[in-house]
Amino acid sequence: MLEKIKSLREKAIQELEASADSNSLEEWKRTYLGKKGFVTQLLRQIGSLPPEERPKAGEAANLLRDELTQLYEEKASAIKEAERLQAAKAQAIDVTLPGRRPQIGALHPVTQTLREIIEIFSRMGFGVYEGPEVEWDEYNFGLLNIPPEHPARDMWDTLYIAPPYGKDGNMLLRTHTSPDQIRVMELTKPPIRVVVPGRCYRHEATDASHEWMFYQVEGLAVDKGITMAHLKGVLTTFVREMFGKERKVRFRCDYFPFVEPGADMAMDCIVCGGKGCRVCKFTGWLEILGAGMVHPQVLRNVGIDPNIYTGFAFGMGVERIAMLKHKIDDIRYFYANDLRFLKQFRA
Ligand code: DAH
């Protein structure tokens, strides 16, 4: 019997060493230590041995069972650890691989231009005000000296807000930033020096130079003794800061109901230097903004006495300035969300 135990032990240990994964290890456990396993059977046979052999055989069989159980447990935890390491390795990240580059964004070209415009005017002492894009008819038109039947309204056809908010066309998407002249003058007393950036909307068929949504920057200065000379000085400085010291400017009469006199300002063409080309439509000049002396009626509308105060105002399209600056020939590029266009303006 002792011989049998010895050889069973050798065989069991050999096979245990050979089992390399948890499946074969469990198989081994069933074969030796399971209910019908060799060691279990061996223990059962002890009782049928002659009495003098029983103690030794019993001790040896128990020792074998304890030894194999312990060896099994050691092996099981070694295999478990090895399998855990292998699984971790399979999921591991190779830290030496180059990473994915994050996409770096940039400010939209219109935002860049807007900020540049505002910076130039802030250096001249202008503050910044922002008004609502949804505006009362009264502010967009009436208080700016454009009564309901005025033909000038045709220039600024817009999108109206439906009931329950607006009714009888009294609420609309502002067509220009000029209503904020009124808002600023209602909020503060002269001296006033302010620029107003913001979105404007028009009922418009889009083409290379028209969008139904665009940006404007409005300007307003009201004080005692403001004259056309101040208007010309400020706007000439703006153009030369924005487009170069050598720029020539031209002021011509123009009509806007909220100014008197009204003017249109142009600069010599930055493409041909004034000789005439496609960009300036062979005139040598590029129109960049509308301006004028604030109409006395507009001042009266907000309770400012035009006999004491005068002012100048101006309004420009931001896309137009950006188009001239970067020689872009179609306004629709700005809002087409095409990265091939936008990526060219990484500042
Ligand atoms: N609001 C005008 C427009 O949208 C532009 C303009 C012209 C603004 C003359 C002014 C101004 O302040 O004085 O066409």
Boltz pocket constraint, residues with backbone or C-beta under 6 A from the ligand:
constraints:
  - pocket:
      binder: B
      contacts: [[A, 175], [A, 176], [A, 177], [A, 178], [A, 218], [A, 219], [A, 256], [A, 258], [A, 259], [A, 262], [A, 263], [A, 289], [A, 290], [A, 291], [A, 292], [A, 293], [A, 313], [A, 314], [A, 315], [A, 316]]
      max_distance: 6.0
